[in-house]
Amino acid sequence: MDLGAFQQLMADTYGERDQARGLPASIAWLVEEVGELAQAVRKGDAAAQLHEVGDVLAWLASITEQLGLSLEDAAARYAQGCPRCGSSPCTCS
């Protein structure tokens, strides 16, 4: 699934609820999910890691939508490699 389609799916599925919740609460949910991802990484549980990466991505898509931005446009910053040096792999010191 491409990022634009994923963002639209999240908007269709949760957009109304997320808009009502607002950005500050959505940011709090994102931070909570990042914490859960960190815990899954520490435990080495691949299934939990995959689950939490999905949750982080979903909240990021929600926040991006609430801001009127595009996940695809945000990812495009890295399309040519490192945004600072332009290399892949990064050659920044």
N, C-alpha and C positions, 0 to 999 in steps of 0.2 A: 504494500500500500504506500502510495506517495504521501508526502507531508501535507500537501494541500487537501487531498481527499481525507486524510486522518483529521485534520483540523475541522473540516466541514462535518465529518461524522460526529465529532465531539460537540460541535455547535448544535447540530440537529438533535443529538441525544440529551445533552445537559445544558445547552446554552441559556434557555429561559431561567432555569434554576440558578445557574452560575451568575447570570446578570443580576438576579434578585439578591444573591448572596453578596455580590460586590467584590471589587479587587482586593481590599485588605483581607477579607476572609479567604479568598481564593489563594492569595499569597501564603497565608498561614497553612492552608491545606497542602500546598506545594512543599513548604518547608517540612511539614510533618512527614510527607511521603519520602522526601530526601533522607530524613532521619531513619525511616523504616528501611530504605535501600542500604544505608550505611550499616545498619544492624544485620541485614541479610548478607552483606559482603563479609562482615566480620565472622559470621557463622559459617561461611562457605557453602551456603545452601543455594545451588544454582536455580532451582525452581522458584524459590522465594525472590532471588535476585531478578529473574525475568519478570515476575509478577510486579515487583516494585518499580522496575524500569518502566513498565507499561503505565503504572499509576503516575509516575513522575511525568512521563510524556503527555498523558491525558491532561494533567493539571497545567502543564506548560502550554498546551494547545488552548485550553480554556482561557488562560490569562492573555495569551497572544490575541485571541479572538476578542476578548473584552477591551483590549487596547486598540483594536481596529488594525492590527498588524498581521503579517503573514509569516508562518513558520518557514515556508519556502524562501521568502526574501531574507529572513534571518540566516538560514543555512547557506544562502548564496555568498555570504561573506567569506566562507571557507572553500568556495568552489575551486579556487586556484591554489589551494594549499594554505599555509600559514598567512593570515592577513598582514602580518608585519613584514616578513621576509619574502613571501610569495613562493616559498619552497615546500615541497613535500617529499621526504620528511623535513620538518622545520630545521632551519640552520641558525636560528637566533641563539645568541650566547646567553 
